[in-house]
Every structure is written in structure tokens, then in C-alpha cells.
Amino acid sequence: MRLQIYSILAYVIKAGLLFAVLSLVSCSKDKDVPPLTVPQPPVQPDSSKKFYTYLALGDSYTIGQSVAVEDRFPHLTVARLKQLGFGVAVPEYIATTGWTTGNLLNAIESANKKKDFSLVSLLIGVNNQYQGRDTGEYRKQFIQCLEKALLHAGNKKDRVFVLSIPDYGATPFGGMLDRKKITREIDAYNSINVFVSAQYGVSYINITPGSREALNDPELVANDGLHPSGKEYRKWAELLATRMATKLR
């Protein structure tokens, strides 16, 4: 009788050990097998949302002399437009420090950019004034620059935006010169570009009064004592983006 009980116990023990081994093997295999996943369909782009491009034409003010790239007013404008819900690419530039209207015209020709930008901004003339160039020459060449801007906007005048020339007479650098003379001449140049802009029916953004606030707020001037800081450029970008948004809706 005892032998039979021992045999039964031995059988149970063996069966239990076999079950444990099989369980371990099963668990090991489960760990090696990746979980079952349902393939997800690829994300399709929202074709209903328009995507815009932006070309910025100008000089040191446009290229953002003495500030980081992200503090340039065209970059800040794009950032603001994105906040407003518009899809806009990183801006493209035809702009270099020291350029006059004549320099910009030559650069536009040689750049050979596409002619279907959604948005084009134009800010040019301070170096004409600084070099003492004739206002008659500025008028003629500014018209040509504006026509080039229109061409690159696909001849859509509602997509071209002219910015007035800021008054660097309000900066520390301007303080070493004749501030009243600078202000008077900047006003003369701006009287030309605002009149031409109205003739062509494009948007005009008057940033000059705000630039003169640098007399009382040194934070509006970059470390070079001449060009605007990112704080000043943000003011321009807010004005420009607001106007652009009305044209894109």
C-alpha cells in the first residue's frame, strides 16, 4: 500500500515539475514574441490648409545686422503668422548691410528667385540717405525695386508690403552726427516711398515713429549702437504680420 502511495506521489511531483518547466518555457517565449500591433494608416497632409512663402528684400534692417537670425523682423513676422494659424515657410532673403536701391536692384536680378512668392516685403533707402544720394535717383530706383517686388509676388499687389525707413538719428550712432538733419532727410525719403506705394496700391507699414522711441529706450538698439534690437524688430513684425494676416484671409 505504501509503495502505491509513493508511486502516486512521485507521479504528481514529476507532473508538477514538468508543468513548471513548460510554464517557464512558455513565459520565455512570450517575452521574445513582440506584441500584436495593428498597422496605422500613414498621416495624410492637410491639403485644405494653404502654405505660404515669404521673400524679404532690403538692406541691414532686413537681414538683421547685429541680432540673431531668429530676431530678424522677417523671421519674427513668420513666427507671429504661425501663432495666428497660418502655415508659412522660413523667409528667403535678398538683403545685405550697406545696400542702396541700386545695389538691391542688381542683387534681385542676379538672385534669379522664383516669381510666385505668397508674400514680399521691401525696406530700402537708408543707405541712399547716408551716402547723400539724390532723392530723384531714389524715387526712380525705388519704383524699380517695387516693381521687382510685385513681379516676385506674381503681380499680386495685395501680397507686397513696403516698410518705411527707420530713423537711425535716434540711436547712439546718430547722436554723434546731426540728428535733426538725419530726421529731416529720412522724412524726405519716406515721403517718396509712401507716395509711390499708394500709387501702386500696395500695403505701407510706417515703422519710423516707433524707431524714434530709441531716444528714450536704449533696449530698442542693438549692441552696435546703430541697428535695431530684437525688441524693436518685434514691434515691426507685429505690425507687418497683422497686415499680412488680413490679406491672407
Buried (B, 14 or more C-beta within 10 A) or exposed (E): EEEEEEEEEEEEEEEEEEEEEEEEEEEEEEEEEEEEEEEEEEEEEEEEEEEBBBBBBBBBBBBBBBBEEEBBBBBBBBBBBEEEEBEBEEBBBBBBBEBBBBBBBEBBEEEEBEEEBBBBBBBBBBBBBBEEBEBEEBBBBBBBBBBBBBBBBEEBBEBBBBBBBBBBBBBEBBBEEEBEEBBEBBEEBBEBBBEBBEEBEBBBBEBBEBBBEBBEEEEBBBEBBBBBBBBBBBBBBBBBBBBBBEBBE
